[in-house]
Amino acid sequence: MAKGGGFEIKVARMFTKWVTGKEKPEIVWRSISLGPKATMDRRRGGEIRKIGDLVAIDPKGQWIEDTFFIECKHHRKADLMDLMKNNSSKNKTNVRNWWLKCKRESEEASKYPLLVFHGDNQPIMAMADNDMFRELNVLGHLTHYFFYKEKRDPGALAILNPVAVLFLFEELLNILDPKTVEAVLRK
């Protein structure tokens, strides 16, 4: 499987288990060829349906597709230091660029951005919009998380005005009840 297909399947099964308690049958799955299709439509000036890397394949998962723009990235050298340095290199391992792309496309789709990623020998991490975390009131329940703020206002403290939260993906799934997330975020 090319370009992280195996990782997308792993994340799809994690979402499925979170909602149903089992990894199979899956309720979301990788969107396979929709990324290239969106690129072709963009070049032709056509309308683009933004859905992210995972789509619902069962009605139980439709709220996930409708609520989140999920971008899955796996690269053996995923480097969180890109976030700390506000690094904008064209490097394929650039976590900051992954987040910016996810954020931009989620806004176009009117969905919450959710970047799920990992590197070799690293836990699965995720980034989500700080507004989503505020709505879910979850930060006090997470053990490990970091605030991220774009370096647009060098005088502002990131902790006072973060744009995103970086966290362990599995920890969030273990803490949050999917029915609560659906009820709060789909209002």
C-alpha positions as CSV (number, residue, x, y, z in Angstrom):
1,M,0.0,0.0,0.0
2,A,1.5,3.3,-1.0
3,K,1.5,6.7,0.8
4,G,0.3,5.6,4.2
5,G,-2.6,3.4,3.2
6,G,-1.9,0.9,6.0
7,F,-1.8,3.8,8.5
8,E,-5.2,5.1,7.2
9,I,-6.7,1.6,7.7
10,K,-5.3,1.5,11.2
11,V,-6.8,4.9,12.1
12,A,-10.1,3.8,10.5
13,R,-10.2,0.7,12.7
14,M,-9.4,2.8,15.8
15,F,-12.4,5.1,15.0
16,T,-14.5,2.0,14.4
17,K,-13.5,0.5,17.7
18,W,-14.1,3.8,19.5
19,V,-17.7,4.0,18.2
20,T,-18.7,0.3,18.1
21,G,-16.3,-1.5,20.5
22,K,-14.9,-3.6,17.7
23,E,-12.4,-3.1,14.9
24,K,-14.6,-4.9,12.3
25,P,-16.8,-4.4,10.5
26,E,-15.4,-1.0,9.8
27,I,-17.7,2.1,9.9
28,V,-15.2,4.4,8.3
29,W,-12.5,3.6,5.7
30,R,-9.8,5.3,3.6
31,S,-11.1,7.5,0.8
32,I,-8.5,5.9,-1.6
33,S,-8.7,7.8,-4.8
34,L,-10.6,10.9,-3.8
35,G,-7.4,12.9,-3.1
36,P,-6.2,12.6,-6.7
37,K,-9.8,13.3,-7.9
38,A,-9.9,16.5,-5.9
39,T,-6.5,17.6,-7.3
40,M,-7.9,17.0,-10.9
41,D,-11.1,18.9,-10.1
42,R,-9.1,21.8,-8.6
43,R,-6.9,22.1,-11.7
44,R,-10.0,22.1,-13.9
45,G,-11.7,24.7,-11.8
46,G,-14.5,22.3,-10.8
47,E,-16.3,22.0,-7.5
48,I,-14.3,20.0,-4.9
49,R,-15.9,17.9,-2.2
50,K,-13.6,18.0,0.8
51,I,-13.8,14.9,2.9
52,G,-10.3,14.1,4.1
53,D,-8.6,10.7,4.3
54,L,-11.4,8.7,5.9
55,V,-15.1,8.3,4.7
56,A,-18.1,6.7,6.2
57,I,-19.0,3.2,4.9
58,D,-21.7,2.6,7.4
59,P,-24.4,4.9,8.8
60,K,-22.8,4.6,12.3
61,G,-19.7,6.4,11.0
62,Q,-21.5,9.2,9.0
63,W,-21.2,11.7,11.8
64,I,-17.4,11.2,11.9
65,E,-17.2,12.1,8.2
66,D,-19.7,15.0,8.6
67,T,-17.9,16.4,11.6
68,F,-14.1,16.0,11.0
69,F,-11.7,16.6,8.2
70,I,-9.3,13.8,9.0
71,E,-5.8,13.9,7.5
72,C,-3.7,10.8,8.2
73,K,0.1,11.0,7.8
74,H,2.8,8.4,8.4
75,H,6.4,9.1,7.8
76,R,9.3,7.4,9.4
77,K,10.9,10.7,10.3
78,A,7.9,12.7,11.4
79,D,9.4,15.6,13.3
80,L,7.6,17.6,16.0
81,M,10.4,20.1,16.0
82,D,8.9,21.6,12.8
83,L,6.2,22.9,15.0
84,M,8.6,24.3,17.6
85,K,10.7,26.1,14.9
86,N,7.7,27.2,12.8
87,N,9.5,25.5,10.0
88,S,7.9,25.8,6.6
89,S,10.3,23.6,4.6
90,K,8.9,21.6,1.7
91,N,10.1,18.5,3.5
92,K,7.6,15.6,3.4
93,T,8.1,15.0,7.1
94,N,7.0,18.6,8.0
95,V,4.3,18.2,10.7
96,R,3.6,22.0,10.6
97,N,2.8,21.8,6.8
98,W,0.6,18.8,7.4
99,W,-1.3,20.8,10.0
100,L,-1.6,23.9,7.9
101,K,-3.0,21.8,4.9
102,C,-5.4,20.0,7.2
103,K,-6.6,23.2,8.7
104,R,-7.0,25.0,5.4
105,E,-8.9,22.1,3.8
106,S,-11.1,21.6,6.9
107,E,-12.1,25.3,6.7
108,E,-13.1,24.8,3.0
109,A,-15.2,21.8,4.0
110,S,-16.6,23.5,7.1
111,K,-15.4,20.7,9.4
112,Y,-13.2,20.3,12.4
113,P,-9.6,19.6,11.4
114,L,-8.0,16.4,12.8
115,L,-4.5,15.5,11.9
116,V,-3.6,12.0,12.9
117,F,0.1,11.1,12.4
118,H,3.1,9.2,13.5
119,G,6.7,8.3,12.7
120,D,8.5,5.1,13.1
121,N,8.8,4.0,16.8
122,Q,6.6,6.9,17.9
123,P,3.1,6.9,19.4
124,I,0.2,8.0,17.2
125,M,-0.2,11.7,17.7
126,A,-3.0,14.0,16.7
127,M,-3.6,17.7,16.3
128,A,-7.0,19.4,16.6
129,D,-8.4,22.9,16.6
130,N,-8.3,24.4,20.1
131,D,-12.0,25.5,19.7
132,M,-13.0,21.9,19.4
133,F,-11.2,21.1,22.7
134,R,-12.9,24.0,24.4
135,E,-16.3,22.8,23.3
136,L,-15.6,19.2,24.5
137,N,-14.1,20.5,27.8
138,V,-11.5,17.7,27.6
139,L,-8.1,19.2,28.4
140,G,-8.4,18.6,32.1
141,H,-8.8,14.9,31.4
142,L,-5.8,14.4,29.1
143,T,-2.5,13.4,30.7
144,H,-0.3,14.6,27.8
145,Y,-1.0,17.5,25.5
146,F,0.7,20.6,24.1
147,F,-0.6,23.8,22.8
148,Y,0.5,25.0,19.4
149,K,0.3,28.6,18.2
150,E,1.4,30.0,14.8
151,K,4.1,32.6,15.2
152,R,2.1,35.5,13.9
153,D,2.0,37.6,17.1
154,P,5.5,37.1,18.7
155,G,4.4,38.9,21.8
156,A,1.4,36.7,22.6
157,L,1.7,33.7,24.8
158,A,0.8,30.4,23.1
159,I,-1.0,29.1,26.2
160,L,-3.3,32.1,26.3
161,N,-4.3,31.9,22.6
162,P,-3.4,28.6,21.1
163,V,-4.7,27.6,17.6
164,A,-4.3,23.8,18.1
165,V,-3.7,21.1,20.6
166,L,-1.3,18.3,20.1
167,F,-2.0,15.0,22.0
168,L,-1.8,11.3,22.1
169,F,-4.6,10.0,19.8
170,E,-5.4,6.8,21.7
171,E,-5.6,8.7,25.0
172,L,-8.3,11.0,23.6
173,L,-10.3,8.1,22.2
174,N,-10.0,6.4,25.6
175,I,-11.3,9.5,27.4
176,L,-14.1,10.7,25.2
177,D,-17.4,9.0,24.8
178,P,-18.3,9.0,21.0
179,K,-22.0,9.8,21.7
180,T,-21.0,12.9,23.7
181,V,-18.6,14.0,21.0
182,E,-21.3,13.6,18.3
183,A,-23.9,15.5,20.4
184,V,-21.6,18.4,21.3
185,L,-19.9,18.9,17.9
186,R,-22.9,18.3,15.6
187,K,-25.1,21.0,17.1
